[in-house]
Amino acid sequence: MMKRFPLMITFAALLALSLTGRAEVIETDVLVFGGTAGGVSAACTAARLGKKVALTEFSKHIGGMTSGGLGATDIGNKAAIGGFSRAFYRDLGKHYGKDEAWTFEPHVAEQLLLADLQAAKVPVFLGQRLASVKKDGARIVEIAMENGNVFRAKSFIDASYEGDLMAKAGVQYMVGREANSRFGETLDGVCGATRGHQFTFDVDPYVKPGDPSSGLLPLIQNEPLGEPGSGDRCVQAYNFRLCLTKIPENRLPIAPPPDYDPKRYELLARLIEARVKAGAKTSFSSFMNFSMVTPNKTDNNNSGAFSTDFIGGNYDYPDSDYATRERIWKEHENYTRGFLTFLGSDPRVPQNVRDEVASWGLCKDEFPDTGGWPYALYVREARRMLSDYVMTEKNCRHLEKAQDSVALGAYNMDSHNCRRIVQNGFVRNEGDVEVGVKPYPISYRSIVPKAAECENLWAPVCLSATHIAYGSIRMEPVFMILGQSAATAAVFAIEDNVTAQKVSYTKLRDQLLKDGQVLEWTAVNAPQSALEIPKGAIVLDDDTAVKIGEWVPSTSSSSYLGQGYIHDANAQKGGMSVSWTPELARAGEYEIVFVYPPNADRASNVPVSIEIAGSPAQTIIVDEKKREGRRSLGKFSLPAGKKTTITVSNKGTNGFVVVDGVFLLRSE
């Protein structure tokens, strides 16, 4: 049974404090702009280090995506997470009666973050929209809000997703994708070939099929692919992370948008028809990723070629004013509501899908201010600072190493699709990247501007990174870590009367380590195997296999054999395989166990074949959605020597095929 966390501070109390209706002048030591989880971490850290702090947020809620629907935490590697961030997930664990919780309900996350702010005695000012920034030379003196409030401070931290304070302070930044040539990268710019979340069936893009003169269907962009590797202003797609339930007494229907028109989703209808014609199993999960954050609640994410990502709908968002962002926000909501309405009601959708959609609804006990709709739009990427140190693909690949680490990045180099265009007469998505990494250091210099631009500002969320490196860094646990690091530096800058660029890294590092941060990735915190394997088993990891096709390495799961695992990016079906031919010292009866990190987007029909010399191959079908993460393939009488081959294929599979390894256990 879940334990209920006692809410120590109410939203209503915060709202009463921050929306009084009269303009104020607030003087403080550290001003944190942006009530994201990274902003809360920064504010609490500065307060606990003895400084007067104020936290401002443009919306009416704090926590950003952590409390806004992203309840299935993107981790990368838990061992890389320390400090305030790790303590937060342990507090979540206490709520649910566990040591730690990495999946959770949005309202619980908001309660915990509010309680942290109360414990640190941090005043929170909601509904604060930035109007102007006043500087004295290279130092910010004060910022003014549209409602007349003025905030004066010695140190400023921009912890927003958008980087508005950074931009208005005159700090250089980047938006979109850089050309690969700019920073010596290979994955940043336009993708020549996009495998992930792709149309695996040929779908005609024209209003009148086969007739380009009839124009393109809605939700397709009329532009060429462009030169692979070139830069552009395209931003990876945003979406809402929905929290759904099937429990009738807690379920709210998902209303259609005011201007719902099924013709807008003609592309989706054609994709469904192509799937059905090809005999592909089609269900609700074919179009959305379901992660259960509790037994009865989800965190739903984009999945596949056509899903909740509103591809191309966000290009104007990073540099826009608040009114334009509100419009874009609403357009994303209407797109998503229309998408779900179409799946749940249109006669061209198979009945089983319509029935399944109808069984789900928004949660009455989540996001009550907005009728169950998430408070936060998932702004995966907006502005990114351009400082003296730019985090790039080279850092993620360990080709370069930052020597002034203030956090570890550990998630895949991950970009959602940026465009939906026509290639060779059919619809194709462009821009998805999923390339695994091992934990790597993030430079202190990447969270501070160039000295000539601003001396008392830190940007731990819109930090200095290329599109592809930011795709790895941009995870909520890392933002909390960087927020703590930025706040610690901001306090030291005040105490030592130095600029952000001149803070002693040695002093900063010592304090961060004292406060539980993890700043280096070593053999001590990188165990060779996080999975429990029976004693005496013969372990065959994925890095010892013979691979056919372009398998993608990853470390996103919380546990795996060795240093990671691989997946097929849900592409090139029938063209990819992994095989082992172990050399057995002794003949005998062996149990063979296949190991995989489970998830809702995995294939449920992965063929694993066992071929023993002199006998026909046997094929076992593995459902990688199942939580066990391992499947016994049976017991086999195996000869000594290299006479047994175990092969995993992605032929005919209906989702991501993930391979971690196998182990063989001999019966004594």
C-alpha positions as CSV (number, residue, x, y, z in Angstrom):
1,M,0.0,0.0,0.0
2,M,1.3,3.5,-0.9
3,K,2.0,5.9,1.9
4,R,0.7,9.4,1.6
5,F,3.2,12.1,2.0
6,P,1.9,14.9,4.3
7,L,1.8,18.1,2.3
8,M,3.7,20.7,4.3
9,I,2.8,23.7,2.2
10,T,-0.2,24.2,0.0
11,F,-0.3,25.6,-3.5
12,A,-3.0,28.0,-2.3
13,A,-0.7,29.4,0.3
14,L,2.0,30.0,-2.3
15,L,-0.4,31.6,-4.7
16,A,-1.7,34.0,-2.0
17,L,1.9,35.0,-1.3
18,S,3.0,35.5,-4.9
19,L,-0.1,36.9,-6.6
20,T,-1.0,39.7,-4.3
21,G,-1.9,42.1,-7.1
22,R,0.5,44.9,-6.0
23,A,3.9,45.6,-7.3
24,E,6.8,45.0,-5.0
25,V,10.6,45.5,-4.9
26,I,12.2,42.3,-3.6
27,E,15.9,42.5,-2.6
28,T,17.7,39.2,-2.1
29,D,21.1,37.6,-2.4
30,V,20.3,35.0,-5.0
31,L,17.4,35.2,-7.5
32,V,16.4,32.0,-9.2
33,F,14.4,32.6,-12.3
34,G,12.4,29.5,-13.3
35,G,10.5,27.2,-11.0
36,T,11.6,24.0,-12.7
37,A,13.0,21.1,-10.6
38,G,16.4,22.5,-11.4
39,G,15.3,25.9,-10.1
40,V,13.9,24.4,-6.9
41,S,17.2,22.6,-6.4
42,A,19.1,25.8,-6.9
43,A,16.9,27.8,-4.6
44,C,17.0,25.3,-1.8
45,T,20.8,24.9,-2.1
46,A,21.5,28.6,-1.9
47,A,19.2,29.0,1.1
48,R,20.8,26.0,2.9
49,L,24.2,27.7,2.3
50,G,23.0,30.7,4.2
51,K,21.9,33.1,1.6
52,K,18.6,35.0,1.2
53,V,16.9,33.6,-1.9
54,A,13.8,34.2,-4.0
55,L,12.3,31.9,-6.7
56,T,10.2,33.2,-9.6
57,E,8.1,31.2,-12.0
58,F,6.0,32.4,-15.0
59,S,3.3,29.8,-14.5
60,K,1.1,29.0,-11.4
61,H,3.0,25.8,-10.6
62,I,6.5,24.7,-9.7
63,G,8.5,21.6,-10.8
64,G,8.4,21.9,-14.5
65,M,8.3,18.6,-16.2
66,T,9.1,16.7,-13.0
67,S,5.7,17.6,-11.6
68,G,4.2,18.2,-15.1
69,G,3.7,14.6,-16.2
70,L,7.1,13.2,-16.7
71,G,6.7,10.6,-14.0
72,A,8.8,7.9,-15.6
73,T,12.2,9.4,-15.0
74,D,14.8,9.4,-17.8
75,I,17.8,8.3,-15.8
76,G,20.7,7.2,-18.0
77,N,22.5,5.7,-15.1
78,K,21.4,6.0,-11.4
79,A,24.9,5.8,-10.1
80,A,25.6,9.1,-11.8
81,I,23.0,10.9,-9.8
82,G,23.8,12.4,-6.4
83,G,23.2,15.4,-4.1
84,F,19.8,17.2,-4.0
85,S,18.6,15.2,-7.0
86,R,19.2,11.8,-5.5
87,A,17.7,12.9,-2.2
88,F,14.5,13.9,-4.1
89,Y,14.1,10.4,-5.6
90,R,14.7,8.9,-2.1
91,D,12.0,11.2,-0.7
92,L,9.7,9.9,-3.4
93,G,10.7,6.4,-2.3
94,K,9.6,7.1,1.3
95,H,6.2,8.2,0.0
96,Y,5.7,4.9,-1.8
97,G,7.4,2.7,0.9
98,K,10.6,2.1,-1.1
99,D,14.2,3.1,-0.9
100,E,13.9,5.2,-4.0
101,A,11.2,5.9,-6.6
102,W,12.0,6.8,-10.2
103,T,8.4,6.5,-11.3
104,F,5.8,8.6,-9.5
105,E,2.6,10.6,-9.7
106,P,2.9,14.3,-10.7
107,H,1.0,15.7,-7.7
108,V,3.4,13.8,-5.4
109,A,6.4,15.3,-7.0
110,E,4.9,18.8,-6.7
111,Q,4.1,18.3,-3.0
112,L,7.7,17.2,-2.3
113,L,9.2,20.1,-4.1
114,L,6.9,22.5,-2.4
115,A,7.9,20.9,1.0
116,D,11.6,21.4,0.1
117,L,11.0,25.1,-0.6
118,Q,9.2,25.5,2.7
119,A,11.9,23.7,4.6
120,A,14.5,26.0,3.1
121,K,12.2,29.0,3.7
122,V,12.4,30.1,0.1
123,P,9.7,32.6,-0.9
124,V,8.1,31.7,-4.2
125,F,6.6,34.2,-6.7
126,L,4.3,32.7,-9.2
127,G,2.8,34.2,-12.3
128,Q,6.0,36.3,-12.9
129,R,6.6,37.2,-16.6
130,L,9.9,38.8,-17.3
131,A,9.7,42.3,-18.9
132,S,13.2,43.7,-18.7
133,V,16.7,43.3,-17.3
134,K,18.8,46.1,-16.0
135,K,22.6,45.8,-16.0
136,D,25.5,47.8,-14.7
137,G,28.3,47.0,-17.2
138,A,28.5,43.2,-17.3
139,R,26.5,42.7,-14.1
140,I,22.7,42.2,-13.7
141,V,21.4,44.7,-11.2
142,E,17.7,43.9,-11.3
143,I,15.0,42.3,-13.3
144,A,11.4,43.6,-13.7
145,M,8.3,41.6,-14.3
146,E,5.2,42.5,-16.4
147,N,3.2,42.9,-13.3
148,G,5.6,45.6,-11.9
149,N,7.5,43.4,-9.5
150,V,11.2,44.2,-9.4
151,F,13.8,41.7,-8.1
152,R,17.3,42.9,-7.1
153,A,20.0,40.4,-6.3
154,K,23.8,39.8,-6.2
155,S,23.6,36.5,-8.1
156,F,21.1,35.4,-10.7
157,I,20.3,31.9,-11.9
158,D,18.3,31.3,-15.0
159,A,16.8,27.8,-14.4
160,S,14.0,28.2,-17.0
161,Y,13.7,25.9,-20.0
162,E,13.4,28.9,-22.3
163,G,16.4,30.9,-21.1
164,D,14.5,34.3,-21.1
165,L,16.7,35.9,-18.4
166,M,19.8,34.8,-20.2
167,A,18.6,36.2,-23.5
168,K,17.5,39.6,-22.1
169,A,20.8,39.9,-20.3
170,G,22.5,40.0,-23.6
171,V,24.1,36.5,-23.5
172,Q,24.7,34.8,-26.8
173,Y,22.7,31.6,-27.4
174,M,21.9,29.0,-30.1
175,V,18.6,27.7,-31.3
176,G,18.0,24.8,-33.7
177,R,20.6,22.4,-35.0
178,E,24.2,23.3,-35.7
179,A,26.0,22.1,-38.8
180,N,28.2,19.1,-38.0
181,S,31.2,21.0,-39.3
182,R,30.8,23.8,-36.7
183,F,31.9,21.8,-33.7
184,G,33.4,18.7,-35.4
185,E,30.3,16.5,-34.8
186,T,28.6,13.7,-36.7
187,L,25.0,13.7,-35.3
188,D,24.0,17.3,-34.9
189,G,22.6,18.6,-38.2
190,V,20.1,17.3,-40.7
191,C,19.9,13.5,-40.6
192,G,20.5,11.9,-44.0
193,A,18.7,8.7,-42.7
194,T,16.4,8.7,-39.7
195,R,15.6,5.3,-38.3
196,G,13.8,5.9,-35.0
197,H,10.1,6.7,-34.8
198,Q,9.9,6.4,-38.5
199,F,7.2,5.5,-41.1
200,T,8.1,1.8,-41.6
201,F,5.2,1.6,-44.1
202,D,5.0,3.7,-47.3
203,V,2.3,6.3,-46.9
204,D,1.2,8.6,-49.7
205,P,1.6,12.3,-48.6
206,Y,-0.7,14.0,-51.1
207,V,-4.3,15.1,-50.7
208,K,-5.2,13.2,-53.8
209,P,-3.0,10.1,-53.6
210,G,-0.3,10.0,-56.3
211,D,-1.0,13.6,-57.3
212,P,1.6,16.1,-56.1
213,S,-0.3,19.0,-57.6
214,S,-3.2,18.3,-55.1
215,G,-0.9,19.5,-52.3
216,L,0.3,17.9,-49.1
217,L,-1.8,16.5,-46.3
218,P,-1.9,18.4,-43.0
219,L,1.0,17.9,-40.6
220,I,3.6,17.4,-43.4
221,Q,6.1,20.1,-44.2
222,N,6.7,21.2,-47.8
223,E,10.5,21.3,-47.9
224,P,13.4,19.1,-49.2
225,L,15.6,17.0,-46.9
226,G,18.5,19.4,-47.4
227,E,22.2,18.6,-47.1
228,P,22.8,15.9,-44.5
229,G,24.8,17.4,-41.6
230,S,23.8,20.9,-42.4
231,G,22.4,23.2,-39.7
232,D,18.9,24.7,-39.5
233,R,16.5,26.4,-37.1
234,C,14.4,23.3,-36.5
235,V,13.7,22.3,-32.9
236,Q,13.1,18.7,-31.8
237,A,9.4,18.1,-31.2
238,Y,7.5,19.0,-28.0
239,N,4.6,17.1,-26.5
240,F,2.5,16.7,-23.4
241,R,3.3,13.8,-21.0
242,L,-0.2,12.6,-20.2
243,C,-1.1,10.9,-17.0
244,L,-4.0,8.5,-17.8
245,T,-6.0,5.9,-15.8
246,K,-8.5,3.2,-16.4
247,I,-10.0,3.4,-12.9
248,P,-13.6,4.6,-13.5
249,E,-14.0,6.6,-10.3
250,N,-10.8,8.6,-11.1
251,R,-11.2,8.8,-14.9
252,L,-12.1,11.9,-16.9
253,P,-13.0,11.8,-20.6
254,I,-10.5,13.4,-23.0
255,A,-12.6,16.1,-24.7
256,P,-11.9,16.9,-28.4
257,P,-10.4,20.3,-29.2
258,P,-12.9,23.1,-30.1
259,D,-12.1,23.0,-33.8
260,Y,-11.8,19.2,-34.2
261,D,-11.6,18.1,-37.8
262,P,-10.9,14.5,-38.6
263,K,-9.4,15.6,-42.0
264,R,-6.4,17.0,-40.1
265,Y,-5.5,13.4,-39.2
266,E,-5.8,11.9,-42.7
267,L,-2.1,11.0,-42.5
268,L,-2.8,9.0,-39.4
269,A,-5.7,7.2,-41.1
270,R,-3.5,6.2,-44.0
271,L,-0.8,5.0,-41.7
272,I,-3.3,2.8,-39.9
273,E,-4.6,1.5,-43.2
274,A,-1.1,0.6,-44.3
275,R,-0.4,-1.2,-41.0
276,V,-3.7,-3.2,-41.2
277,K,-3.0,-4.1,-44.9
278,A,0.5,-5.3,-44.0
279,G,-1.0,-7.5,-41.2
280,A,0.9,-5.6,-38.4
281,K,-0.7,-5.9,-35.0
282,T,-2.3,-2.5,-34.3
283,S,-3.3,-1.3,-30.8
284,F,-3.3,1.9,-28.8
285,S,0.3,1.3,-27.8
286,S,1.2,1.3,-31.5
287,F,0.8,5.1,-31.3
288,M,1.8,6.0,-27.7
289,N,4.4,4.7,-25.2
290,F,2.8,3.6,-22.0
291,S,4.9,3.7,-18.8
292,M,3.1,2.8,-15.6
293,V,4.1,5.1,-12.8
294,T,1.8,3.3,-10.4
295,P,-0.3,0.2,-11.1
296,N,-3.2,2.5,-12.1
297,K,-1.6,5.6,-13.7
298,T,0.6,6.2,-16.7
299,D,3.2,8.5,-18.1
300,N,2.4,8.5,-21.8
301,N,5.1,9.6,-24.3
302,N,5.5,9.8,-28.0
303,S,6.1,6.5,-29.8
304,G,6.3,5.6,-33.5
305,A,5.8,7.6,-36.7
306,F,2.7,9.5,-35.7
307,S,2.0,10.1,-32.0
308,T,1.8,12.9,-29.4
309,D,4.9,14.8,-30.7
310,F,3.6,17.8,-32.7
311,I,6.4,17.7,-35.2
312,G,7.1,21.2,-36.7
313,G,4.7,23.0,-34.3
314,N,7.3,24.5,-32.0
315,Y,9.9,26.3,-34.2
316,D,8.8,29.8,-33.1
317,Y,8.6,28.9,-29.4
318,P,12.2,29.5,-28.1
319,D,12.4,33.1,-29.2
320,S,8.8,34.1,-28.8
321,D,7.0,36.4,-26.3
322,Y,4.6,35.0,-23.7
323,A,1.5,35.5,-25.9
324,T,2.9,33.6,-28.8
325,R,4.1,30.8,-26.5
326,E,0.5,30.6,-25.1
327,R,-0.8,30.1,-28.6
328,I,1.8,27.4,-29.4
329,W,1.0,25.7,-26.1
330,K,-2.7,25.7,-26.9
331,E,-1.9,24.4,-30.5
332,H,0.0,21.5,-28.9
333,E,-2.9,20.7,-26.6
334,N,-5.5,20.9,-29.5
335,Y,-3.3,18.7,-31.7
336,T,-3.0,16.1,-28.9
337,R,-6.7,16.1,-28.1
338,G,-7.5,15.8,-31.8
339,F,-5.1,12.9,-32.1
340,L,-6.7,11.0,-29.3
341,T,-10.2,11.9,-30.4
342,F,-9.4,10.5,-33.9
343,L,-8.0,7.3,-32.4
344,G,-11.0,6.9,-30.2
345,S,-13.8,7.7,-32.6
346,D,-13.0,7.6,-36.3
347,P,-14.5,4.6,-38.2
348,R,-11.2,4.2,-40.1
349,V,-9.6,3.2,-36.8
350,P,-9.9,-0.5,-35.9
351,Q,-12.6,-1.2,-33.3
352,N,-10.1,-2.7,-30.9
353,V,-8.1,0.5,-30.9
354,R,-11.2,2.7,-30.4
355,D,-12.3,0.5,-27.5
356,E,-8.9,0.7,-25.9
357,V,-8.7,4.5,-26.2
358,A,-12.2,4.7,-24.7
359,S,-11.0,2.7,-21.6
360,W,-8.5,5.4,-20.7
361,G,-9.0,8.9,-19.4
362,L,-7.3,11.8,-17.6
363,C,-6.9,11.5,-13.8
364,K,-9.3,13.5,-11.6
365,D,-6.6,13.7,-8.9
366,E,-3.9,15.1,-11.2
367,F,-3.7,18.6,-12.5
368,P,-7.0,19.7,-10.9
369,D,-6.6,23.3,-12.1
370,T,-6.7,22.2,-15.7
371,G,-9.2,19.3,-15.6
372,G,-6.5,16.6,-15.6
373,W,-4.4,18.1,-18.5
374,P,-0.7,18.5,-17.7
375,Y,0.5,21.8,-16.4
376,A,3.7,21.7,-18.4
377,L,4.5,21.4,-22.1
378,Y,7.5,19.3,-22.6
379,V,9.9,21.9,-23.9
380,R,12.7,19.5,-24.8
381,E,15.0,22.2,-26.1
382,A,14.8,25.9,-26.6
383,R,17.6,28.4,-26.3
384,R,21.1,27.1,-25.5
385,M,23.8,29.4,-24.2
386,L,27.0,29.9,-26.2
387,S,29.7,30.3,-23.7
388,D,33.5,29.8,-23.5
389,Y,33.0,26.0,-23.2
390,V,30.4,24.3,-25.5
391,M,29.4,20.7,-24.6
392,T,29.5,18.7,-27.8
393,E,29.2,15.2,-29.2
394,K,32.9,14.8,-28.5
395,N,32.2,15.0,-24.7
396,C,29.4,12.5,-25.0
397,R,31.8,10.1,-26.9
398,H,34.7,10.7,-24.4
399,L,36.8,12.2,-27.2
400,E,37.1,15.3,-25.1
401,K,36.8,15.6,-21.3
402,A,35.8,18.6,-19.2
403,Q,38.2,19.0,-16.3
404,D,35.9,21.2,-14.3
405,S,33.0,18.7,-13.8
406,V,29.9,19.9,-12.0
407,A,27.6,17.0,-13.0
408,L,27.6,13.9,-15.1
409,G,25.6,13.4,-18.3
410,A,24.5,9.8,-18.7
411,Y,21.5,9.6,-21.0
412,N,21.6,8.8,-24.7
413,M,22.3,11.5,-27.3
414,D,18.6,11.8,-27.8
415,S,16.7,13.9,-30.2
416,H,13.0,13.5,-31.1
417,N,12.1,14.1,-34.8
418,C,12.4,17.7,-36.0
419,R,10.6,17.5,-39.3
420,R,8.0,15.5,-41.3
421,I,8.7,15.7,-45.0
422,V,8.4,13.9,-48.3
423,Q,11.2,11.6,-49.5
424,N,11.0,9.6,-52.7
425,G,7.2,10.2,-52.9
426,F,6.4,9.0,-49.4
427,V,6.1,10.5,-45.9
428,R,9.2,10.3,-43.7
429,N,10.1,11.8,-40.3
430,E,13.6,13.4,-40.0
431,G,15.8,14.2,-37.0
432,D,15.4,11.3,-34.5
433,V,18.7,10.3,-32.9
434,E,19.3,7.7,-30.2
435,V,22.9,6.9,-29.6
436,G,24.1,5.6,-26.2
437,V,26.8,7.1,-24.0
438,K,28.7,6.2,-20.9
439,P,28.6,8.9,-18.1
440,Y,30.8,11.9,-18.9
441,P,31.6,15.2,-17.1
442,I,29.7,18.4,-17.7
443,S,31.9,21.5,-17.5
444,Y,31.4,24.4,-15.1
445,R,32.2,26.7,-17.9
446,S,29.2,25.5,-19.8
447,I,26.8,26.9,-17.2
448,V,28.3,30.4,-17.0
449,P,28.3,33.0,-19.8
450,K,31.3,34.7,-21.3
451,A,32.7,37.2,-18.8
452,A,32.2,40.2,-21.2
453,E,28.5,39.4,-21.5
454,C,27.5,38.8,-17.9
455,E,29.5,38.3,-14.6
456,N,26.8,37.3,-12.2
457,L,24.6,34.9,-14.1
458,W,24.4,31.0,-14.2
459,A,22.3,29.0,-16.7
460,P,22.2,25.4,-15.5
461,V,19.2,24.4,-17.7
462,C,19.8,26.3,-20.9
463,L,23.5,25.6,-20.6
464,S,26.1,25.9,-23.4
465,A,25.7,22.7,-25.5
466,T,25.1,21.8,-29.1
467,H,21.8,20.3,-30.1
468,I,23.0,16.7,-30.0
469,A,24.9,17.1,-26.7
470,Y,22.0,18.9,-25.1
471,G,19.9,15.9,-26.1
472,S,21.9,13.8,-23.7
473,I,22.2,16.4,-20.9
474,R,18.5,17.6,-20.9
475,M,17.2,15.2,-18.2
476,E,15.4,16.3,-15.1
477,P,17.8,14.6,-12.6
478,V,20.7,16.3,-14.3
479,F,19.0,19.7,-14.3
480,M,18.6,19.3,-10.5
481,I,22.3,18.4,-10.2
482,L,23.3,21.4,-12.3
483,G,20.9,23.7,-10.3
484,Q,22.7,22.7,-7.1
485,S,26.1,23.2,-8.7
486,A,25.1,26.7,-10.0
487,A,23.7,27.8,-6.7
488,T,26.7,26.7,-4.8
489,A,28.9,28.7,-7.2
490,A,26.6,31.7,-6.9
491,V,26.9,31.7,-3.2
492,F,30.7,31.5,-3.4
493,A,30.8,34.3,-5.9
494,I,29.0,36.5,-3.3
495,E,31.2,35.4,-0.4
496,D,34.5,35.7,-2.2
497,N,33.4,38.9,-4.2
498,V,34.3,37.4,-7.5
499,T,32.6,36.9,-10.9
500,A,30.9,33.7,-12.0
501,Q,33.9,33.0,-14.2
502,K,36.4,33.4,-11.3
503,V,34.8,31.2,-8.7
504,S,37.4,28.8,-7.4
505,Y,36.7,25.4,-9.0
506,T,38.7,23.6,-6.2
507,K,36.5,25.2,-3.6
508,L,33.3,24.5,-5.6
509,R,34.3,20.8,-6.2
510,D,35.0,20.2,-2.6
511,Q,31.6,21.6,-1.5
512,L,29.8,19.6,-4.2
513,L,31.4,16.3,-3.2
514,K,30.7,17.1,0.5
515,D,27.0,17.5,-0.5
516,G,26.9,14.2,-2.2
517,Q,27.4,15.1,-5.9
518,V,29.0,12.5,-8.3
519,L,31.5,14.3,-10.5
520,E,33.6,11.6,-12.0
521,W,32.8,8.2,-13.5
522,T,35.2,5.5,-12.2
523,A,35.2,1.8,-11.6
524,V,34.0,2.5,-8.1
525,N,30.6,3.9,-9.2
526,A,30.4,2.0,-12.5
527,P,29.9,-1.7,-11.6
528,Q,30.5,-4.2,-14.4
529,S,27.1,-5.8,-13.8
530,A,24.1,-4.3,-12.2
531,L,22.1,-7.5,-12.7
532,E,22.1,-10.4,-10.4
533,I,23.4,-13.5,-12.3
534,P,23.5,-17.0,-10.7
535,K,26.9,-18.0,-9.5
536,G,28.7,-20.2,-12.0
537,A,26.7,-19.0,-15.0
538,I,28.5,-18.4,-18.3
539,V,27.6,-14.8,-19.2
540,L,27.5,-13.7,-22.9
541,D,27.2,-9.9,-23.0
542,D,26.0,-8.0,-26.1
543,D,29.5,-6.6,-26.7
544,T,30.8,-10.2,-27.3
545,A,28.2,-11.0,-30.0
546,V,28.4,-11.0,-33.7
547,K,26.1,-8.2,-34.9
548,I,24.4,-7.7,-38.3
549,G,22.9,-4.3,-38.8
550,E,23.3,-0.9,-37.1
551,W,22.4,-1.7,-33.5
552,V,22.2,1.3,-31.2
553,P,24.1,1.2,-27.8
554,S,22.3,2.5,-24.7
555,T,22.5,2.8,-20.9
556,S,19.0,4.2,-20.3
557,S,17.7,1.3,-18.3
558,S,18.4,1.2,-14.6
559,S,20.2,-2.2,-14.7
560,Y,22.0,-4.3,-17.4
561,L,24.9,-6.6,-18.0
562,G,28.4,-5.0,-18.4
563,Q,28.5,-1.4,-19.7
564,G,25.2,-1.2,-21.5
565,Y,22.9,-2.9,-24.0
566,I,21.8,-2.4,-27.6
567,H,18.5,-1.9,-29.5
568,D,17.4,-1.9,-33.1
569,A,15.8,1.6,-33.1
570,N,12.6,-0.2,-34.2
571,A,13.9,-0.1,-37.7
572,Q,15.4,-2.3,-40.5
573,K,13.0,-5.1,-39.6
574,G,14.4,-8.5,-40.7
575,G,17.8,-7.0,-41.4
576,M,19.3,-7.1,-38.0
577,S,20.5,-9.9,-35.7
578,V,22.8,-10.6,-32.8
579,S,24.4,-14.1,-32.3
580,W,26.7,-15.9,-29.9
581,T,28.6,-19.1,-30.4
582,P,30.1,-19.8,-27.0
583,E,32.9,-22.3,-26.5
584,L,31.7,-24.7,-23.8
585,A,34.4,-26.6,-21.9
586,R,32.0,-29.3,-20.8
587,A,29.0,-31.0,-22.4
588,G,25.9,-31.2,-20.3
589,E,22.4,-29.9,-19.7
590,Y,22.3,-26.1,-19.7
591,E,19.6,-23.6,-19.0
592,I,19.8,-20.7,-21.5
593,V,18.4,-17.4,-20.2
594,F,17.9,-14.3,-22.5
595,V,18.3,-10.9,-20.7
596,Y,16.7,-7.7,-21.9
597,P,15.7,-4.4,-20.3
598,P,11.8,-4.3,-20.4
599,N,9.6,-1.4,-21.4
600,A,6.2,-0.7,-22.9
601,D,7.7,0.2,-26.3
602,R,9.5,-3.1,-26.7
603,A,8.5,-5.8,-29.1
604,S,6.3,-8.6,-27.7
605,N,7.4,-11.1,-30.4
606,V,11.2,-11.2,-30.4
607,P,12.4,-14.5,-32.0
608,V,15.4,-16.1,-30.3
609,S,16.7,-19.2,-31.9
610,I,19.0,-21.9,-30.6
611,E,20.9,-24.0,-33.1
612,I,22.8,-27.1,-31.8
613,A,25.1,-28.9,-34.2
614,G,23.3,-31.8,-35.8
615,S,19.8,-30.7,-34.8
616,P,17.3,-28.3,-36.3
617,A,17.1,-24.8,-34.8
618,Q,14.5,-24.1,-32.2
619,T,12.9,-20.7,-32.0
620,I,11.4,-19.2,-28.8
621,I,9.3,-16.0,-28.9
622,V,10.1,-13.5,-26.1
623,D,7.8,-10.7,-25.0
624,E,10.2,-7.8,-24.0
625,K,7.4,-5.8,-22.5
626,K,7.3,-8.2,-19.5
627,R,8.9,-6.7,-16.4
628,E,11.0,-9.7,-15.5
629,G,13.7,-8.5,-17.9
630,R,14.9,-12.1,-18.5
631,R,13.3,-15.1,-20.1
632,S,14.4,-18.8,-19.7
633,L,14.5,-20.3,-23.1
634,G,14.6,-23.8,-21.7
635,K,17.1,-26.5,-20.8
636,F,19.2,-28.0,-23.6
637,S,21.7,-30.8,-23.9
638,L,24.7,-29.0,-25.3
639,P,27.9,-30.5,-26.6
640,A,31.4,-29.2,-25.7
641,G,33.2,-26.8,-28.0
642,K,31.8,-24.1,-30.3
643,K,28.8,-26.1,-31.5
644,T,25.9,-24.0,-30.2
645,T,24.6,-20.7,-31.7
646,I,22.1,-18.4,-30.0
647,T,20.6,-15.8,-32.3
648,V,18.2,-12.8,-31.7
649,S,16.5,-11.3,-34.7
650,N,14.2,-8.4,-35.3
651,K,12.4,-10.1,-38.1
652,G,8.7,-9.4,-38.0
653,T,8.9,-7.7,-34.6
654,N,6.3,-5.2,-33.5
655,G,8.4,-2.8,-31.4
656,F,11.9,-2.0,-30.2
657,V,14.1,-5.1,-30.0
658,V,16.5,-4.8,-27.1
659,V,19.4,-7.2,-26.5
660,D,21.5,-7.2,-23.2
661,G,22.9,-10.7,-23.4
662,V,22.3,-14.3,-22.4
663,F,23.7,-16.6,-19.7
664,L,24.0,-20.3,-19.6
665,L,23.8,-22.3,-16.3
666,R,24.9,-25.9,-16.3
667,S,22.9,-28.4,-14.3
668,E,25.1,-30.3,-11.9
